[in-house]
């Protein structure tokens, strides 16, 4: 199992109309089982990288391979999204169903599960994340921390093989951050976290890398894992 | 701050327990029939039927009246314009203006029709939560785009309202007070434009988040509707009533009032 989960080869990307290229001949690899932190200044392309992987943005040049398959067209990315989960920066973008249970079940239903099964998966996922009792709560009346944890549940309910988290700690209190750390510790899949919080990364990832226009530079030795 | 209220959607009356699909079907047909009606006898019968449905829904009367007043405030203005402009035999003279008999009859008809339709919609459609309504519409094979539009409008109206309040607060804390000057107009224009841009951006991000969770244009519902005997009976009675309305409209158009 040494085949990379994600492989980006000579990727070039610029936002339409923007003078600057975010990525130029960018190369990147993520190996199975890795817990990687992505760091870098605002605007260096961390979120863009995640969106390119999910096919929400398309590169001008270069190739993307996810789970050993080269992905080019929307059809390929549709398959990718069944296996790779992305937690958005803003939970309000992610939650759109009236009740929590419906929102968590949305992904499994899209995967073709029957309503009863989807509901079962949703309940189990929420149980696992310590969100029991939230099923019938209204999504837009949750607190910021609750929204974030529910969003994570909506992504994990799809049982992804790889998880991408975009600044998961922004706006969270210490308590919720600890819950998040605890949840990530118990995940047995590879994940990548974009974050500006070194402390949070110290607890959750084994390796950090700086996003540059051409590559991701590993930040020296991995930070000590302390809890 | 509260979400958009649906004061009529909760309840245990017969009208609440009926299958939403049957209710939508009946309400839709009733609305079309009423809107097309040209006779007083059919309209009045329709109004009576709508009131019977409303009684079955056992909704808080005060709220129903408030809602009816809101609708009738629009109709109120019709009474000022239509009788004076509709061609026909003059009944009253106000200086150079004259109200016509035909105009008055016509305005009365519109008033009755609108109230019949709105009462029927309150009794049959407002008693369904919006989300269930969307799913029921989908089950009735109405275009998906229409159902999605309804569901998303409902969901994001609240988010946009919050966004609006945030922007207004941001204006207030920097000392903005609306006055009658160019600065105020310009600021409001910016506010409206910013709301539009932000809403568009958010819609984009929401759609992306949905794509990431495997959305491909179809909503699956956790709720399943169960069509029961009482629904069949309700639709059957309603169809008979609608046939009766059609008969009155067709065979006795001039009964009661002749235009």
Interface residues (C-beta under 8 A of the other chain):
Chain A: X51 X54 X55 X56 X78 X81 X82 X85 X86 X88 X90 X92 X93 X94 X96 X97 X98 X101 X102 X105 X106 X107 X109 X110 X111 X115 X118 X119 X138 X140 X141 X154 X155 X158
Chain B: X3 X131 X152 X155 X156 X158 X159 X202 X205 X206 X208 X209 X210 X211 X212 X213 X214 X215 X216 X220 X221 X222 X224
